[in-house]
Amino acid sequence: MKWTDTQEIAIALAEKYPDKDPKSVNFVDLYNWIVALPGFGDDPKRCGEKILEAVQAAWIEEAE
């Protein structure tokens, strides 16, 4: 997985953290959870706020 795979990341987060409300997750936790996902292989330094926002939005959509 790469940072651009927002939908795939969102699905993985929803599966790994089913009890978490994606609307209440802060970006520091979100970032750490993403880089710790099995199969994530992108450069952690390439992430920015816009990417985290996109992942969070996809996760919210996935949870609904």
N, C-alpha and C positions, 0 to 999 in steps of 0.2 A: 504494500500500500504506500501511496505517496500522498503528500498534502493535498493534491488536486483531486483525490478520490474521496470527496466529501461524503457522498452517499454511502459508499462502502465503509468509511470510518464511522458514520452515524449508525449504521446497522450493527457494526461490531461493538460500539459503545452501548447501544440499547440491549444487546445480548449480554454483555459483561456486567453492566450496571442497571439491571431491570428495576431496582427500587429507587433510583435517582431521578429527580425531576430535572430534565435538561434546562428548564427555564431558570433554575436556581443555582446552576453550577458556575463557579467563577472560572475565569480564563486560565488561571494558574493551574488549577486542578485539571481542567479540560486538556490543557497542553500536556501535562504529565501523564494523564491517562492515555492520550493518543500515542505518545512516543513509546509507551510501555505495551501497546497492543501487539500481540503476536502477528507477525506478518508486516508490521510497519517497518519500512526500510528507507525512508527519506532522510535528508539532512535536517536535524532538529533546528538548525539555525535559519532555515528557509521559511519558517512559520512567522506569520504576522497576525495582527488583530483581525484583518478581513477574512483570513482563512479560518480562524477560530469562530468568527461570527457565522460563516457559511456552514461549518460543521455543526455548530449549535442549532442553527435554523433547520438543518436537515435532520438532526436528532429529534428536535421538537416535532417536526412533521412525522417522523417515523414513530414516535411515541403516541401520536393521536389516532 
